[in-house]
Amino acid sequence: GTDSLDKPLTIGQMQGKFQLVLLPMAGHAVHEDEAVAAANHIRTFLQRFRVGEPPLVVPRPVTGLKPVLPVVAGPFHKP
């Protein structure tokens, strides 16, 4: 539980910044005792936080084009 965590760690856990993963069949050498499970959890962590991936690029709108506004249609539209 979170009863033994200090305030910053408790806040971090609530925000999803870290996650405790238990591998009950592993001892001190987790990477040897539960190699596949440990590798899968590490891979998931790396994918979640995009470690080693290029930063996301948000495309900017093209200059010189008029914005396209939604057209209202349907039974409630009266021209």
Secondary structure, DSSP 8 states (H G I E B T S, - for coil): --TTS-HHHHHHHHTTS------TT--S-HHHHTHHHHHHHHHHHHHHTTTTS---------TT---------STT---
